[in-house]
Amino acid sequence: MEANNVIGYLPKKTPIHQLSGFTKMLSFLMISIIGMISYDTRFLIALAVFSAIIFQIAKISYREISFVLKFIAFFSVLNLLTVYLFAPEYGVTIYGSRHVIFEGIGRYTLTQEQLFYELNLLIKYFVTIPPGLIFILTTNPSELASSIHRVGGSYKIAYAFSLALRYIPDIQEDFRTISKAQQARGNELSKKATLSKRIRGNLTIAIPLIFSSLERIETISSAMELRRFGKKKGRTWLLAKPLKRNDYLALLLVIVLCLIGIYLLRINGGRFYNPFR
């Protein structure tokens, strides 16, 4: 995979890749749920460190997901700014105290409580995003479909999801090929061109590519209907891995982390850890 690929399966020989898709799916869901529920900063930092360690074990380099991380970082910062613009005193409401750092204009006063609340939101991104990327980047799309089915999802939805992930690299490669062909004809779309020109040029490639992809989807749908896909209640999966020792250990570790998070919810008397008491 090249550095500008958006997302896709990266086959490697690591302990994370060798885990069952069911294990990774369930672990991702449990960590994401407890990470979204809890606002205990200490626990969130521990989960973020755990996610970073798993990222290292999976041997996923920054070069392979640089575009995705930049895209996520942009919208994460945008979300934090939006939270402050629409609710600049929400942290004060949550923690029941008000320590002013900077007196702004009107209601836009910066407080320690608001900064602490938004810090928790920022840490949540480091908790929930890495497990999701690890799950997608280390799980074969076919095994991914079987994992969704095993946790109770419809196999039709599971197959559609895996099919989408299969075609993302193909669409990216088509986009890259067309872009290089356009540049060979003198239509500059690299960083040398202005931002507006690059946007217009990429749109002229992306829009026809989207329509051609829709035609491809229609062809695949017709082929699947001819093979009576979806006529039965269940199906077998070619790449469904049985659970092994490492799968059980991984699930046990994630369950322990979730139990710690639930225990802290009880200790804190709610979702929020309040250092301002």
Buried (B, 14 or more C-beta within 10 A) or exposed (E): BEEEBBBBBBEEEBEBBBBBBBBBBBBBBBBBEBBEEBBBBEBBBBBBEBBEEBBEBBBBEEEBBEBBBEEBEEEBEEBBEEBBEEBBBBBBEBBEEBBEEEEEEEEEBBBBBBBBBBBBBBBBBBBBBBBBBBBBBBBBBBBBBBBBBBEEBEBBEBBBBBBEBBBBBEBBEBBBEBBEEBBEEEBEBEEEBEEEEBEEBBEBBBEEBEEEBEEEBEEEEEEBEEEEBEEEEEBEBEBBBEEEEBBEEBBEEBEEBBEBBEEBBEEBEEBBBBEBE
